[in-house]
């Protein structure tokens, strides 16, 4: 239904053939007749490199010209005979008709999803009541659940099952009086969902113990809301925390809805000490004149699952005046600042992508199969991309254990200097909870 956020820096090698060199030309001419340009020897390369290094203005100008060539039309289509170009135009018309049908399909598909979601809601409501202990599952539900949980390869363990049933009967009265619902259901489910669990700290876990339901709602416009319902607790006054994801009204190039932005909610923390998104550092300062002491308090934002409800904001589009030569020259002189801005943009883009991914996984994976994430069964059926990556990187941490030990020692030393430090991770760029 949705299209993941894509990097602004597209790969030109994946562009349609007319944007570069026609495939037919590449496969025939270049392989049979290599270029006849004379080879530049190493001495000349050194001289050219030294010249460019000594003339940053020339190097910047060359880079700017090369960047302007990216994505430019090679003129291949324009060079085709008119009758062939007319056929290309005809194909474009057919494609446009197909895209109109695709838009209708996506809209009808969204309405179908909403229709069936209404049928899911009563089942989700029963699930919530069982989790919080308002109702008990029926005998038929229990038997069906047991049948689904049985392993076909272990059919011979009847004696063990009988012993377990006897123990359950003995402890039945105690269990009913002491246990209510399924404690820590949603916290356990969230911690088994890898992407989400990486954002949960120890301080978050204490609060997520009070989470009693996670559900979603479709918006009237393309998008959805995630609703986290909490039992009464001492950490914040909110009964529910909401995160809303909005999609663009128009479909993307691939025919899917395109993610636009997300909005969170304000968390009413009962105190700064109960807010896991900040670290409090206190120190005493004495006035040399009055000899009076005062306590200075420093609040530092830290990583926390609850930053999920304060999503990063997409960057605003920069307006560029191509006709302003003075501004262009100013931009060249501020090359270092532009590099820093690019790094910040990349960091923001990564945070936006992670925020989008978290919302989609909670909506599409956690909510529909919550009990499988609680039991851990869903981990065995995780998406393949969770296991992709550099296998050598798995062992890089082992090779750097000595360095990590040194770093840990430094961190421990810094923590001892300040008794009130919580030992949280490095802070994110924004933290607006109160």
C-alpha positions in Angstrom: 0.0 0.0 0.0 2.8 2.3 0.7 6.1 3.2 -0.9 9.2 3.4 1.4 11.1 6.6 1.6 13.8 6.7 -1.1 17.1 8.5 -1.1 17.3 11.7 -3.0 20.5 10.5 -4.7 19.3 8.2 -7.4 21.5 5.7 -9.1 21.9 6.9 -12.7 23.0 3.5 -13.8 19.4 2.3 -13.2 17.8 5.0 -15.3 16.0 4.2 -18.5 18.3 3.6 -21.5 17.6 6.8 -23.3 18.8 8.8 -20.3 22.3 7.4 -21.0 23.6 5.4 -24.0 21.2 3.1 -25.9 21.7 -0.5 -24.8 22.1 -1.6 -28.5 25.0 0.8 -29.0 26.6 -0.2 -25.7 26.5 -3.9 -26.5 27.8 -3.6 -30.0 30.0 -0.6 -30.7 31.9 -0.2 -27.4 32.8 -3.9 -27.2 34.0 -4.2 -30.8 35.7 -0.9 -31.1 37.4 0.4 -28.0 38.0 4.1 -27.6 40.9 5.6 -29.6 41.7 8.3 -27.1 45.4 8.2 -26.2 46.2 6.9 -22.7 47.3 9.5 -20.2 50.5 8.4 -18.5 51.0 8.5 -14.7 53.2 11.6 -14.9 50.5 13.6 -16.6 47.9 12.3 -14.1 50.0 13.6 -11.2 50.4 17.0 -12.9 46.7 17.2 -13.5 45.9 16.2 -9.9 48.4 18.7 -8.6 46.9 21.4 -10.8 43.4 20.7 -9.6 44.5 20.5 -6.0 46.1 24.0 -6.2 43.0 25.4 -7.9 39.9 24.6 -5.8 37.8 27.0 -7.8 38.5 25.1 -11.0 37.8 21.8 -9.3 34.6 23.1 -7.9 33.5 24.4 -11.4 34.3 21.0 -13.0 32.3 19.2 -10.3 29.4 21.5 -10.8 29.4 21.0 -14.6 29.6 17.2 -14.1 26.7 17.3 -11.7 24.7 19.2 -14.2 25.1 16.3 -16.7 23.5 13.8 -14.4 20.0 12.9 -15.6 20.2 15.0 -18.8 18.5 13.7 -21.8 21.1 12.2 -24.3 18.9 13.2 -27.3 18.5 9.6 -28.3 14.7 9.8 -28.6 14.8 13.1 -30.4 17.2 11.6 -33.0 14.7 8.8 -33.9 12.7 8.9 -37.2 9.4 10.7 -36.8 7.3 7.6 -37.4 9.2 5.8 -34.6 8.8 8.8 -32.2 5.0 8.7 -32.9 4.9 5.1 -31.8 6.7 6.1 -28.6 4.1 8.8 -28.0 1.4 6.2 -28.6 3.0 3.9 -25.9 3.0 6.9 -23.5 -0.7 7.3 -24.0 -1.4 3.7 -23.3 0.8 3.8 -20.2 -1.2 6.8 -19.0 -4.4 4.9 -19.4 -3.0 2.0 -17.5 -1.8 4.3 -14.6 -5.3 5.7 -14.3 -6.6 2.2 -13.9 -3.8 1.6 -11.3 -5.0 4.6 -9.3 -8.5 3.2 -9.3 -7.2 -0.2 -8.2 -5.2 1.3 -5.3 -8.2 3.3 -4.1 -10.5 0.4 -4.3 -7.9 -1.8 -2.5 -7.7 0.7 0.3 -11.5 0.7 0.7 -11.4 -3.1 0.7 -8.8 -3.0 3.5 -11.0 -0.7 5.5 -14.0 -2.9 5.0 -12.3 -6.0 6.3 -10.6 -4.1 9.1 -14.1 -3.5 10.5 -14.5 -7.2 10.7 -11.2 -7.6 12.5 -12.1 -5.0 15.2 -14.4 -7.3 17.3 -11.6 -9.9 17.4 -9.1 -7.3 18.5 -11.5 -6.1 21.2 -11.8 -9.7 22.5 -8.0 -10.0 22.5 -7.7 -6.8 24.6 -10.2 -8.1 27.1 -8.4 -11.4 27.6 -5.0 -9.6 27.9 -6.2 -7.3 30.6 -8.2 -10.0 32.4 -11.7 -8.7 31.7 -12.8 -12.0 30.2 -11.5 -15.6 29.8 -11.2 -17.4 26.5 -13.9 -20.0 25.8 -13.2 -23.8 26.0 -13.4 -24.1 22.3 -10.9 -21.2 21.8 -8.5 -22.9 24.2 -8.8 -26.3 22.5 -8.3 -24.7 19.0 -5.3 -22.8 20.3 -3.8 -25.9 21.7 -4.3 -27.8 18.5 -2.6 -25.0 16.5 0.3 -25.0 19.0 1.0 -28.7 18.8 4.1 -29.9 17.1 3.4 -32.8 14.7 6.9 -34.2 15.3 6.3 -34.6 19.0 3.2 -36.7 19.2 4.6 -39.2 21.7 4.8 -36.9 24.7 1.4 -37.8 26.1 2.7 -38.7 29.6 4.4 -35.3 30.0 1.2 -33.6 28.8 -0.9 -35.5 31.4 1.6 -34.5 34.2 1.4 -30.9 33.1 -2.4 -31.0 33.2 -2.4 -32.4 36.7 0.0 -29.7 37.9 -2.2 -27.1 36.2 -5.3 -28.4 38.0 -3.4 -28.3 41.4 -2.4 -24.7 40.9 -5.6 -23.6 39.2 -7.1 -21.9 42.3 -3.8 -20.1 43.0 -3.4 -19.0 39.4 -6.9 -17.5 39.2 -6.5 -15.5 42.4 -3.0 -14.1 41.7 -2.7 -13.7 37.9 -4.9 -11.4 35.9 -4.9 -11.5 32.2 -1.5 -11.8 30.5 1.1 -9.5 32.3 3.6 -7.8 30.1 2.0 -9.0 26.9 2.7 -6.0 24.7 6.1 -5.3 26.1 7.2 -8.8 25.3 5.7 -8.6 21.8 7.4 -5.3 21.1 10.8 -6.6 22.4 10.5 -9.6 20.0 10.1 -7.3 17.0 13.7 -6.5 16.2 13.3 -3.0 14.7 11.2 -1.8 17.6 13.2 -3.5 20.4 16.3 -1.6 19.4 14.6 1.6 20.5 13.4 0.3 23.9 15.6 1.1 26.9 15.5 -0.2 30.5 13.6 2.9 31.6 11.1 2.4 28.7 10.5 -1.2 29.8 9.3 0.0 33.2 6.6 2.2 31.5 5.7 -0.3 28.8 4.7 -2.8 31.4 1.5 -0.7 31.7 0.7 -0.9 28.0 -2.6 -2.8 27.7 -3.5 -2.4 23.9 -2.0 -1.4 20.6 -4.5 -0.8 17.8 -4.8 1.2 14.6 -7.4 3.3 12.8 -7.7 4.3 9.1 -8.0 8.0 8.3 -10.6 9.5 6.0 -7.6 10.6 3.9 -4.8 8.2 2.9 -3.1 7.3 6.2 -3.6 5.6 9.5 -3.2 6.2 13.3 -1.5 4.0 15.8 -3.1 4.1 19.3 -1.2 2.9 22.4 -3.5 2.5 25.4 -2.0 2.4 28.9 -3.2 1.4 32.3 -3.1 4.1 35.0 0.5 4.7 36.0 2.8 7.1 37.8 4.8 8.1 34.7 2.4 10.2 32.6 -1.2 11.3 32.7 -2.2 10.3 29.2 -4.6 7.4 28.8 -3.6 6.9 25.2 -0.6 7.9 23.0 -1.2 8.4 19.3 1.0 8.5 16.2 -0.5 9.3 12.8 1.0 8.6 9.4 -0.1 10.7 6.4 0.3 9.7 2.8 0.2 12.0 -0.3 -3.1 12.4 -2.1 -1.5 11.5 -5.4 0.0 8.1 -6.1 3.7 7.8 -6.7 5.4 6.7 -10.0 5.1 3.0 -9.0 1.4 3.4 -8.5 1.4 3.1 -4.7 0.6 5.6 -2.0 3.6 7.7 -1.0 4.4 8.4 2.6 4.3 12.2 3.3 4.8 12.9 7.0 3.9 11.8 10.6 2.5 13.6 13.6 2.8 12.6 17.2 1.2 13.7 20.5 2.4 15.5 23.6 3.2 13.3 26.5 2.2 14.7 29.9 5.0 13.4 32.1 4.3 13.6 35.8 7.8 14.7 36.5 11.1 15.2 34.7 12.5 12.2 36.6 9.8 10.0 35.1 10.6 11.2 31.5 12.8 8.5 29.8 13.5 10.8 26.8 15.8 13.1 28.9 18.8 12.6 31.2 19.0 14.9 34.2 22.4 16.1 35.4 22.5 18.1 38.6 25.4 19.9 40.2 25.9 22.4 43.0 27.3 25.8 42.4 28.5 28.2 45.2 28.5 31.9 45.0 31.9 33.4 46.0 30.3 36.6 47.3 27.2 35.4 49.1 28.6 31.9 49.9 25.1 30.6 49.0 24.8 27.4 47.0 22.4 26.6 44.2 21.6 23.5 42.2 22.1 23.7 38.5 20.0 21.3 36.4 21.0 20.2 32.9 18.5 18.3 30.7 19.9 16.2 27.9 17.8 14.4 25.3 18.5 10.7 25.1 17.3 7.8 22.9 14.0 6.3 24.0 11.1 4.4 22.5 8.8 7.3 23.5 10.6 9.6 21.0 8.5 7.7 18.6 5.7 10.1 19.5 7.8 13.1 18.6 8.6 12.3 14.9 11.3 14.1 12.9 10.0 16.8 10.6 10.7 16.5 6.8 13.1 19.1 5.5 11.6 22.1 3.7 12.4 22.5 0.1 15.2 25.0 -0.6 14.4 27.7 -3.1 17.3 28.3 -5.5 17.6 31.4 -7.6 19.7 30.2 -10.6 20.0 33.8 -11.9 21.7 35.1 -8.8 25.4 35.0 -9.6 26.4 36.6 -6.3 24.6 33.9 -4.4 26.2 31.2 -6.5 29.6 32.6 -5.6 28.7 32.8 -2.0 27.7 29.1 -2.1 31.1 28.2 -3.5 32.8 30.0 -0.6 30.6 28.2 1.8 31.4 24.7 0.6 32.2 23.4 4.0 28.9 24.6 5.4 27.1 22.8 2.5 28.9 19.6 3.4 27.7 19.9 7.0 24.2 20.6 5.7 24.3 17.5 3.5 25.4 15.4 6.5 22.5 16.8 8.5 20.1 16.0 5.7 21.4 12.5 5.4 21.0 12.0 9.2 17.4 13.4 9.1 16.6 11.3 6.1 17.8 8.2 8.0 15.6 9.1 11.0 12.6 9.7 8.8 13.1 6.3 7.1 13.4 4.6 10.5 10.3 6.4 11.8 8.3 5.3 8.8 9.6 1.7 9.1 8.6 1.5 12.7 5.0 2.6 12.0 4.6 0.2 9.1 5.9 -2.8 11.1 3.7 -2.1 14.0 0.7 -1.7 11.7 1.4 -4.6 9.3 3.2 -7.1 11.5 2.7 -6.5 15.2 -1.0 -5.8 15.5 -2.3 -8.6 13.2 -0.1 -11.3 14.8 0.5 -9.9 18.3 0.3 -13.3 20.1 2.9 -14.8 17.8 5.3 -12.0 18.7 4.5 -12.5 22.3 5.3 -16.3 22.1 8.2 -15.7 19.8 6.7 -17.8 17.0 6.7 -14.9 14.6 10.5 -14.5 14.9 10.9 -17.8 13.0 8.9 -16.2 10.1 10.7 -12.9 10.1 11.1 -11.1 6.8 14.3 -12.1 4.9 15.6 -8.5 4.9 16.1 -8.8 8.7 18.9 -11.3 8.1 20.6 -9.5 5.3 23.9 -7.7 5.8 27.6 -8.1 5.9 28.5 -11.5 7.4 32.0 -10.3 8.1 30.6 -7.4 10.1 29.2 -10.0 12.5 32.7 -10.7 13.7 34.0 -7.2 13.6 32.8 -6.6 17.2 34.7 -9.6 18.5 37.9 -8.3 16.9 37.5 -5.0 18.5 36.7 -6.2 22.0 39.8 -4.7 23.5 38.9 -1.3 22.1 35.4 -1.7 23.3 36.6 -2.5 26.8 38.7 0.7 26.8 35.7 2.7 25.7 33.5 1.0 28.3 36.1 1.9 31.0 36.0 5.5 29.9 32.2 5.6 29.9 32.2 4.0 33.4 34.6 6.6 34.6 32.5 9.4 33.3 29.4 7.9 34.9 31.1 7.8 38.3 31.9 11.5 38.1 28.1 12.2 38.1 25.9 10.2 40.4 22.8 11.4 38.6 23.8 10.2 35.1 21.5 7.5 33.8 23.9 5.9 31.4 21.6 6.3 28.4 22.7 6.3 24.8 23.7 9.3 22.7 20.9 11.8 22.3 18.8 12.3 19.2 18.6 15.6 17.5 15.1 16.5 18.8 13.2 15.9 22.0 10.0 17.8 22.7 8.2 15.7 25.3 7.4 17.6 28.5 
